[in-house]
């Protein structure tokens, strides 16, 4: 996807009127709505065929739960960004969505402008959460990091990939829960440069997403640096 290409979006929700309204709002705002789906199994099939950049996903779906849809599609295409759009603000639902690979979580009470902004930010890998949920998710990152887990290949301390000073600096701010925009402002660099540093770091560490990246950083104490 180049910067000039419209963001390809797929909308998954079992309520036809809601699904159609979201798809219409996105299309009218310049997004390329490549598919919609009303149940989990249909969502998996159509997403694999349509290859969206961003999946706007409800959790409460017939046939296959939204969390399973997210897990399967992110495993199929790690570059896919998933924005959960749910009526539930329950902490357990939010954490389950994040652990399944969702990039962000927005409540359905959000305004149309908030949704459009969230989809744009999700497309570039920025974590987007309804206010009040970001701290919860960062806390879960910390809890996960305290549990023993096999590290990625080549990322142990004896043969750890070497990150540049700037990559380490960006990683530290990611671990503190800052958005890419906040990191860009803090370091006086462009949003695109922050994205590039994160992508380079993911590649060097053989990690797949922000959840794994934050876990890696917290395990090494970078969030306290």
RAKAWO-V283687 format. One record per backbone hydrogen bond with DSSP energy under -0.5 kcal/mol. CO is the residue of the C=O (numbers start at 1). NH is the residue of the N-H. If there is no record, write none. Layout:
((CO	NH) (CO	NH))
//
This chain:
((2	5) (7	9) (7	32) (8	53) (8	54) (9	34) (9	35) (10	56) (11	13) (11	37) (12	58) (14	16) (15	19) (16	20) (17	21) (18	22) (19	23) (20	24) (21	25) (22	26) (23	27) (24	28) (25	29) (26	29) (26	31) (27	30) (31	33) (32	9) (32	34) (35	11) (37	13) (39	43) (40	44) (41	45) (42	46) (43	47) (44	48) (45	49) (46	50) (47	51) (53	81) (54	10) (54	56) (55	57) (55	83) (56	12) (57	85) (59	61) (59	66) (62	40) (62	64) (65	69) (66	70) (67	71) (68	72) (69	73) (70	74) (71	75) (72	76) (73	77) (77	80) (81	55) (81	83) (82	84) (82	103) (82	104) (83	57) (84	86) (84	106) (86	108) (90	94) (91	95) (92	96) (93	97) (94	98) (95	99) (96	100) (97	102) (98	101) (104	84) (105	130) (106	86) (107	110) (111	115) (112	116) (113	117) (114	118) (115	119) (116	120) (117	121) (118	122) (119	123) (120	124) (121	124) (121	126) (122	125) (127	129) (128	105) (130	133) (133	137) (134	138) (135	139) (136	140) (137	141) (138	142) (139	143) (140	144) (141	145) (142	146) (143	146) (143	147) (144	147) (152	155) (157	160) (161	163) (164	168) (165	169) (166	170) (167	171) (168	172) (169	173) (170	174) (171	175) (172	176) (173	178) (174	177) (179	183) (180	184) (181	185) (182	186) (183	187) (184	188) (184	189) (190	194) (191	195) (192	196) (193	197) (194	198) (195	199) (196	200) (197	201) (198	202) (199	203) (200	204) (201	205) (202	206) (202	207) (203	206) (209	213) (210	214) (211	215) (212	216) (213	217) (214	218) (215	219) (216	220) (217	222) (218	221) (221	224) (222	225))
//
